[in-house]
């Protein structure tokens, strides 16, 4: 879509909104910067963004008149496409585009985009490292920490962009078109926003909507629901599987991740030659290998990068050992499936710290999957009572309620004995008590190290 000459209302002056404003400042557009905070210092905001004389700042409540003359509403991922203001804008004939969509339309180069419920950050980080080893100019963007909007103006025709894309971002896509996409897995998440698992899953699948038959989508064959709903997508499917010996795709042959194509069987790497632990990380590596191969990266480059890659921060991250107890930070385990994988990676009796913002999911299967690994569970946050009730109904009663993470870490240190692990893997989002999972994980690490 042509953006030049348009009048754009940027909704929200958080990191995403400011990134869009800076990006659009490179174009011939007129901007309205909106934030609900009536105490916002308008002058300071315009100075910060270097937009004095080029943009108008509006705060407080919006109404239909607010959208008069507006062509595009630029939406941050945190605002639902179904929010009242968004619906009001659409009723006024305003086109709604997300931050990633706007960044995509301005960007240049080749794009690989990764989505799914779990494993996105590790897979994106690893794919980014592989691309950096293979190409001269690479940008790693999206939910991984660097907004697409903040770098889109720097991209060139010969660069490669690797993007971690959430379901929130996919809601407001119009022309977003990756050369290679990947959907890692699908489990219930963000049902408070999407309403049903089916809606959530179809939003994830929309990452392939504009791909062509000669492009590629990397799909987890072992996820039966994902495999079924993706059968009729347009791009070529490159499957990866931990469980099945596929004729084509990326499989685990014994302990060796192996690439199979056209009758040829090519070993990539032994899982025990990697720094990443657990079956879920084998899947992440398989997905990254599939993406890289589809982008034309040499196998030797892939192999060497995978061998040297280390786990990302806040994902089953070893923190320290205190009095013989190992502390692990899995603050990025923001849903039950991710938290289950973290628990499964523990090799010792585990004191689990869980709980947080309620995204409307059921905790039964997660608790039933503890399989004797969790000796005590400490609960914090909005979901604490809900998880407690579910756990008791499942027959798990070693439960301790704490007001906050500081109290929880102290309690964990009292419960754990020499040889145990303490794992922060909340199975819930951080909102409510924290601004982000990073802030939650950083505090956990600080508290553990200070014990």
C-alpha positions, 0 to 999 in steps of 0.5 A, a space after each residue: 500500500 502507498 503510504 506517502 500522502 496519507 494522514 496516519 493516526 498512531 495509536 499509543 506512544 509506547 515503544 511500538 508507537 514511537 518506532 512507527 512515528 520515527 519510521 514514518 518521519 522518512 515519508 511524506 505523511 502527516 501524523 497524529 500521535 495519540 495516547 490515552 494519558 492526558 498527563 502526557 507532555 506533548 512538547 517533550 514527546 515531539 522533541 523526543 521524536 524530532 517531529 516538532 511542526 510535523 505532527 499533532 499530539 492528541 490525548 484522552 478520549 477519542 470519538 468519531 470526529 477524531 478520525 475525520 480526515 484520517 486514512 490509516 490507524 497505525 496499531 501497536 500489537 498490544 491493542 486488539 483489532 476488536 478494541 472499541 476505538 479500532 472498530 470506531 475507526 473502521 466504521 469511519 472508513 479508516 484502514 487499520 495497519 499494525 506496526 509490523 505491516 507498516 514496517 514491512 511495506 517500507 522495508 526491502 530485502 528478503 524476509 523469513 518470518 517465524 510464528 507459533 506458540 512456543 520456541 519462537 524466540 530461540 528459533 528466531 535467534 538461532 536463525 538470525 545467527 545462521 543468516 549472519 554467518 551466511 549473509 553480509 547484512 542481517 536484521 533480526 526483528 519482531 517480538 525478539 526485542 528489536 522492533 521491525 519499525 526501528 530498522 525498516 528504513 535501514 534495510 536494503 535490497 541485498 539484506 536478510 530480515 528474520 522476524 519473530 511474529 506474534 498472533 497479535 501482529 498477524 491480526 493486522 497484516 495486509 501485504 506482509 509476505 515472507 519468502 520463508 515462513 515457519 509455524 513451530 507449533 500450536 497450543 491454546 494461548 491468548 484466548 482472552 484476546 482471540 476468543 477460541 483456539 480455532 481463531 488463534 490457530 487461523 491467525 497464526 496460519 495467516 502468515 502464509 496467506 500471501 506466499 506463492 507455490 515456489 516459496 516455503 513454509 516450515 511446519 512441525 509435522 508432529 503437531 497433528 492439528 497444525 499439520 491438518 489445518 496447513 495441508 492446503 496452504 499455497 507455499 511448499 511445506 518443509 516438515 520437521 519431525 522429532 517422532 517420524 522418519 519422514 521421506 522428505 524434511 528434517 528428522 531425528 535419526 537416532 541422535 542426529 538431526 538429518 535432512 532428507 530430500 530427493 532420496 538423499 540423506 544428509 546428517 546435520 548435527 548430533 543433538 548432544 553436540 549442541 549447547 541447547 537441551 531438551 526435545 523442544 530445543 531439538 525441534 527449534 533447531 530443526 525449524 531453524 535448519 529448515 528455514 536456513 536451507 530454504 533461504 539457500 544457506 550452505 549446510 556447513 554454515 548451518 552446522 557450525 552455527 548450531 554447534 556454537 549457539 547458546 540458549 537465549 536469556 529467560 528460556 530455561 536459563 541457568 542462573 546460579 547454584 546456592 547451597 547445592 540448589 540450581 536456579 533456572 530462569 524460564 520467565 519466557 515460559 508464559 503458557 502451559 506448553 512452554 512451562 511443561 517443556 521447561 519442567 521436562 528439562 529438569 533432571 532433579 526434584 524441582 521447586 516450581 514458581 508459577 502464576 501471573 496474568 490470566 489468559 483464560 487457559 486451563 491448567 489441568 493438563 499442565 499439572 497432570 504432566 508434572 510426572 513426579 518432577 515437581 516436589 513443591 509449587 509456589 504460586 504468585 499473581 492473578 492466577 494463583 488461586 485458579 492454579 491452586 484449585 486445579 492442582 488440588 483437583 488433580 491430586 497435587 497438594 504441595 502448594 505454597 501461596 506467596 504475595 510476590 516473586 521476592 517472597 516466592 524466591 525466599 520460600 523456594 530457598 527454604 523448600 529446596 535441598 542440596 541436589 534440587 532445582 528451583 525453576 521459575 516457569 510461570 505458565 502465565 504472562 507477566 502482566 499485572 506484577 511486571 511490565 514484561 517477562 524480561 523484567 520478571 526474569 531479571 528480578 528472579 536472577 537478581 534475587 537468586 544470586 543474592 540468596 
